[in-house]
């Protein structure tokens, strides 16, 4: 959802995202992920998509790769790897 939400996205950009999505494993939101996202939401004002992304990484024990590391700052236990490092 977040990758497709950029305003002003060109047809070429959307096609590149479509191609990248075919290479990824899509992880469904489970009850455990939803619960963890809700618990994170109690202490943060971030948007719900960011919370689901963070909760998914935490539940699966994976690092989170992002261009916007500040969106995930201060989430306990979350390893964030920024593309701007």
N, C-alpha and C positions, 0 to 999 in steps of 0.2 A: 504494500500500500504506500509506504513512504517513498519508495523509489519512483512510483508513478505520479506522485502528488505535486511535483514541481510545476509551477505555472510557467507557461511559455515554452514548454517542452516541444521540440521539433519532432517530426515524424521519424527522422533518422535516430534521434536520441531514444525515442520509445522503442524502435525496432532493436536497438542495441540492448536495451533493458530486457526486452522479450527474449533475445538470444541468450543473455546471461542467466535469466530465470530458468531456462531449459537445462542448464548445467548444475543448478543448485538442488539440494535436498530440501523440500518444503517441510517444515516442522509444524504440525497442527498445534493449536492452543489447547492444552489439556487442562483439567481441573486444577492440577498442582501449579501450573504456570499461571492460570487466572488468579488463584489464591495468592501466590507470591506477588503478582503485579498489584493486587488490591492492598496487600500489606505495605508494599513500597509506596503506594499512592497516599497512604495515611500521613506520610511525612514529607511528601514532595508535591510540588505544583506542576510537574511536567505533564505533557499530554499523554493520553492513554496509549497510543502506539509506542512511544518510547518506553513506557513502563512494561508493556508486553515483550518488547525486544530485550530489555534488561532481565526480566524474569525468566525468559526462555534461556538466555545465556547462563544465568545462575542455576536454574534447574538442571541443565545438561552439563554443567561444569565446564563451559566453553568460554574463551575470551570473546569480547565484543569488538568487532572492527567497525570503526565509524569515522566519518569526516567531522562530526560534531561531538567531540569528547566532552565538552562542557555540559551537554544535555544529560550526561550520565554521571557527572561528578558527585561524589559523596555517597554512592550506593554501596553499602557494605558488602564486601566479598566479590564485587564485580571487577574483573580485569578488563580494562579498556585499552585497546590499541588504536591509536589515532592515525589516520592517513596524513595528518599534518605534522607528524613528529619530525 
